[in-house]
C-alpha cells in the first residue's frame, strides 16, 4: 500500500510540474503576441496573423515582419540563453548569487565582443565566437580565484566583482582610445534590443541553439553534481570534467546573448530562482521552465521598454535592473552570507 501511495504522489507531482510548464508556455506565447502587436501602430492578433500569412503587401506586414518579429524572436532567444546560463551556474557553483552578470561571465563576453567590434569591425561575424572565449576565460578565472578547498559563495561573488571591474576598465579604455567607433555603446553597456533585425537573429540562433540543446542533454548530471562532490564521485560522476562541461555551456549561452543584446543584467539571477520556486530543483523540469520563463520575461520587459515612454524608447536593461536590483539584495541578505 505504501508503494502505491508513493507512486501516486510521484504521478501527482509530475502532473503538477507539467501543468506549470503548460501555463508558463501559454504566458510566453501571450508575451510574444503582445510584443508583435503593440507599438506606435497597434495591430490586433487577427490582423497580425493576416499580415504575416496572407496580406504580404500591407503596412502591417512590413512593420511586423521587418521590425517587430525579428526583435521579438531575438529577445526571446536572449532570455532563454541568459536564464539557462544562470540556472547552470547556480547549480555548478552551488551558489544562489551566481548569474552571468553577477560573477563576471557577461563582462568577459562583453569585453571580447566589444574588442572585435572596435578593432575588427568588418569581422562582426566573429563576435559570438569571441564573446564565448571571453566568457569562458572569465568564468574559469573567477572559479580559480575563488577556489580554496572549495569555491565558497562569497569568494565567488568577490572574485566576480573584481574580474568585472577589470574587464569594465578594459572596455572604458577601448572607448577612450577609439572614440570614433563607439556608436551605440550606451545600449551595449546597459543591455538593449533597439534596432535588432533578422541579421542579428541569424547571428545569434546557431550558437544559442547549440548551447540550449547541449544543456538539455545532461540535466541528470547536474542533478547529481548538486548533491556535492563526494556523493557525485561515489555515484560514478567525473566531477571536474562535468563541472567544466557545464561552465563551457553556460559561457556559450551567455556569450550568445551578449553578442546581440549587450550586457543585459539580472535575467540569469531572477528567472532561475522564480522557476525553481514554481517547479522545484530537478533540472529535468527546471531547464524547460527556466527557458520558457526567461523568454517571456525578456520579451515582456522589452515591450514595456518600448511602450513606457513612447515614442522615446529606453533600453530593456533598465527595466531588468529595476526588477533585479531589489531581488539581488534580498538574495544577498538571505542566502549569500552563510
C-alpha positions in Angstrom: 0.0 0.0 0.0 2.8 2.4 0.8 4.4 1.8 -2.6 1.1 2.6 -4.3 0.9 5.8 -2.3 4.4 6.9 -3.2 3.7 6.1 -6.9 0.5 8.2 -6.7 2.4 11.1 -5.1 5.0 10.9 -7.8 2.4 11.0 -10.6 0.6 13.9 -9.0 3.9 15.8 -8.7 4.7 15.1 -12.4 1.2 16.3 -13.4 1.7 19.5 -11.3 5.0 20.2 -12.9 3.7 19.6 -16.4 0.7 21.9 -15.7 3.1 24.6 -14.6 5.1 24.2 -17.7 2.0 24.5 -19.8 1.0 27.7 -18.0 4.5 29.2 -18.5 4.4 28.3 -22.2 1.0 30.0 -22.5 2.4 33.1 -20.8 5.3 33.0 -23.2 3.1 32.8 -26.3 0.9 35.6 -24.9 4.0 37.8 -24.4 5.1 37.2 -28.0 1.7 38.1 -29.3 1.6 41.3 -27.3 5.1 42.2 -28.4 4.3 41.8 -32.0 1.1 43.7 -31.9 1.8 46.6 -29.6 3.7 49.7 -30.5 3.2 53.1 -32.2 1.0 51.1 -34.6 -1.4 48.8 -32.7 -2.1 45.6 -34.5 -4.6 43.0 -33.2 -3.7 39.3 -33.2 -6.1 38.6 -36.1 -4.6 41.4 -38.1 -1.1 40.3 -37.3 -1.8 36.7 -38.4 -3.3 38.0 -41.7 -0.4 40.3 -42.2 2.1 37.5 -41.8 0.3 34.8 -43.8 -2.0 36.5 -46.3 -1.6 40.2 -46.7 2.1 40.4 -47.5 2.0 43.7 -49.3 0.5 45.8 -46.5 2.0 48.2 -44.0 1.2 45.8 -41.2 3.2 43.1 -42.8 6.2 45.4 -43.3 6.1 46.5 -39.7 5.7 43.0 -38.2 8.0 41.1 -40.5 10.8 43.6 -40.8 10.7 45.3 -37.3 8.8 43.5 -34.6 9.1 39.8 -35.3 12.9 39.6 -35.6 13.2 41.8 -32.5 10.8 39.7 -30.5 12.4 36.4 -31.6 15.8 37.9 -30.7 14.5 39.0 -27.3 13.1 35.5 -26.6 16.3 33.8 -27.6 18.3 36.2 -25.4 16.0 35.4 -22.5 16.4 31.7 -22.9 20.2 31.9 -23.1 20.8 34.2 -20.1 18.2 32.3 -18.0 19.7 28.8 -18.7 23.2 30.2 -18.2 22.2 31.5 -14.8 20.5 28.2 -13.8 23.6 26.2 -14.8 26.0 28.5 -13.0 23.9 28.3 -9.8 23.9 24.6 -10.0 27.6 24.1 -10.9 28.8 26.6 -8.3 26.1 25.7 -5.7 25.7 29.5 -5.2 22.3 31.3 -5.2 24.1 34.5 -6.3 25.7 33.0 -9.4 24.5 34.7 -12.6 26.2 35.7 -15.8 26.3 39.4 -14.9 27.0 39.0 -11.2 30.1 36.8 -11.4 31.6 38.4 -14.5 30.7 36.0 -17.2 28.8 38.6 -19.2 31.6 41.1 -18.6 34.1 38.7 -20.2 31.8 38.1 -23.2 31.2 41.8 -23.5 34.8 42.8 -23.4 35.8 40.3 -26.2 32.7 41.2 -28.3 33.5 44.9 -28.0 37.1 44.2 -28.8 36.1 42.5 -32.1 33.6 45.3 -33.0 36.2 48.1 -32.3 39.3 46.6 -33.7 37.9 44.3 -36.4 34.5 45.9 -37.4 34.5 44.0 -40.8 34.7 40.7 -38.9 31.4 41.2 -37.0 30.5 37.5 -37.6 33.3 36.6 -35.1 31.5 38.4 -32.3 29.7 35.3 -30.9 32.9 33.2 -31.0 35.0 36.0 -29.4 32.3 36.5 -26.7 32.3 32.8 -25.9 36.1 32.8 -25.5 35.9 35.8 -23.2 33.0 34.4 -21.1 34.8 31.0 -20.8 38.1 32.6 -19.7 36.4 34.9 -17.3 34.4 32.1 -15.7 37.5 29.9 -15.3 39.5 32.8 -13.8 36.7 33.5 -11.3 36.5 29.9 -10.3 40.2 29.5 -9.9 40.5 32.7 -7.8 37.7 31.6 -5.5 39.0 28.1 -5.1 40.5 27.3 -1.7 39.5 23.8 -0.6 36.2 24.6 -2.4 34.6 27.6 -4.0 32.9 29.5 -1.2 29.9 31.5 -2.4 31.2 34.9 -1.1 34.6 34.3 -2.6 32.9 33.6 -5.9 31.0 36.9 -5.7 34.0 38.9 -4.7 36.2 37.3 -7.4 33.4 38.1 -9.9 33.2 41.7 -8.9 37.0 42.0 -9.3 37.0 40.4 -12.7 34.0 42.5 -13.8 35.8 45.7 -12.7 38.9 44.8 -14.5 37.1 44.0 -17.7 35.0 47.1 -17.4 38.2 49.1 -17.2 39.2 47.4 -20.4 36.0 48.4 -22.1 36.4 52.0 -20.9 40.0 52.1 -22.2 38.7 51.0 -25.7 36.1 53.8 -25.6 38.9 56.3 -24.8 41.3 55.1 -27.4 38.7 54.7 -30.2 36.1 57.4 -29.5 35.1 57.4 -33.2 34.0 53.8 -33.1 31.8 53.7 -30.0 28.4 54.5 -31.6 25.7 52.6 -29.7 27.9 51.8 -26.7 25.3 53.1 -24.2 22.8 50.5 -25.4 25.5 47.8 -25.3 26.7 48.6 -21.8 23.1 48.7 -20.3 21.7 46.0 -22.5 19.2 46.8 -25.3 17.4 45.4 -28.2 16.6 48.5 -30.2 17.1 48.1 -33.9 17.6 44.3 -33.7 16.6 42.7 -37.1 16.9 39.5 -38.9 20.8 39.7 -39.3 21.1 39.9 -35.5 18.8 36.9 -35.0 20.7 34.9 -37.7 23.9 35.7 -35.9 22.5 34.5 -32.6 20.5 31.4 -33.2 23.2 28.9 -34.3 25.3 29.4 -31.2 22.2 29.7 -28.9 20.7 26.5 -30.3 23.9 24.6 -29.8 24.1 25.7 -26.2 20.4 25.1 -25.5 20.5 21.6 -27.0 23.7 20.6 -25.1 22.2 21.8 -21.8 19.1 19.8 -22.3 21.1 16.7 -23.0 22.6 16.5 -19.5 20.1 17.6 -16.8 20.6 14.5 -14.7 24.4 15.1 -14.5 23.7 18.5 -13.0 21.2 16.9 -10.5 24.0 14.6 -9.3 26.5 17.4 -9.2 24.1 19.3 -6.9 24.4 16.5 -4.3 28.1 17.5 -3.6 31.4 16.4 -4.9 31.9 13.4 -2.6 28.4 11.9 -3.3 28.7 12.7 -7.0 32.0 10.9 -7.2 30.6 8.0 -5.3 27.8 7.7 -7.9 30.4 7.5 -10.7 30.4 11.1 -12.0 33.6 12.7 -13.0 33.1 15.9 -11.1 35.7 18.2 -12.5 35.0 17.1 -16.1 31.3 17.6 -15.7 31.8 21.0 -14.0 34.0 22.2 -16.9 31.4 21.0 -19.4 28.6 23.0 -17.8 30.9 26.0 -17.4 31.5 25.9 -21.1 27.8 25.5 -21.9 26.9 28.5 -19.6 29.7 30.6 -21.2 28.4 29.8 -24.7 24.8 30.7 -23.7 25.8 33.9 -22.1 28.1 34.9 -24.9 25.4 34.3 -27.5 23.1 36.7 -25.7 25.7 39.3 -25.0 26.8 39.4 -28.7 23.5 40.8 -29.8 21.9 42.3 -26.6 24.9 43.7 -24.8 25.4 43.5 -21.0 21.8 42.7 -20.1 21.8 42.0 -16.4 19.7 40.1 -13.8 17.9 37.8 -16.2 20.1 34.9 -15.2 19.5 35.7 -11.5 15.8 36.4 -11.3 14.4 33.8 -13.7 16.1 30.6 -12.4 15.1 31.4 -8.9 11.5 32.1 -9.9 11.3 28.9 -11.9 12.8 26.9 -9.0 10.2 28.2 -6.6 7.5 27.2 -9.1 8.7 23.8 -10.2 11.4 22.6 -7.9 15.2 21.9 -8.3 15.0 18.9 -10.6 16.8 20.1 -13.7 14.8 17.9 -15.9 11.9 20.2 -15.3 13.9 23.3 -14.2 15.6 23.7 -17.6 12.4 23.9 -19.7 10.7 26.1 -17.1 13.6 28.4 -16.9 13.9 28.6 -20.7 10.2 29.4 -21.3 10.0 31.9 -18.4 13.2 33.6 -19.5 11.9 34.1 -23.0 8.6 35.5 -21.6 10.4 37.8 -19.1 12.8 39.5 -21.6 10.1 39.8 -24.3 7.7 41.4 -21.8 10.3 43.7 -20.4 11.4 44.8 -23.9 7.7 45.5 -24.7 7.5 47.7 -21.6 10.7 49.4 -22.5 9.3 50.2 -26.0 5.9 51.5 -24.7 6.6 53.0 -21.3 7.7 56.4 -22.6 6.5 56.1 -26.2 7.8 57.5 -28.6 11.0 57.6 -26.6 12.4 54.1 -26.1 14.6 53.1 -23.2 17.0 50.1 -23.1 15.5 46.9 -21.7 18.4 46.6 -19.3 17.0 49.5 -17.3 13.7 47.6 -16.8 15.6 44.5 -15.8 17.8 46.5 -13.3 14.7 47.9 -11.6 13.4 44.4 -11.1 16.7 42.7 -10.4 18.4 45.1 -8.0 16.0 44.5 -5.1 15.9 40.8 -5.9 19.7 40.6 -5.7 19.8 42.5 -2.4 17.2 40.0 -1.0 19.3 37.0 -2.0 22.4 38.6 -0.7 20.8 39.1 2.7 19.0 35.8 2.9 21.4 33.4 1.3 24.7 34.9 0.2 26.4 35.4 3.6 26.2 31.9 5.1 
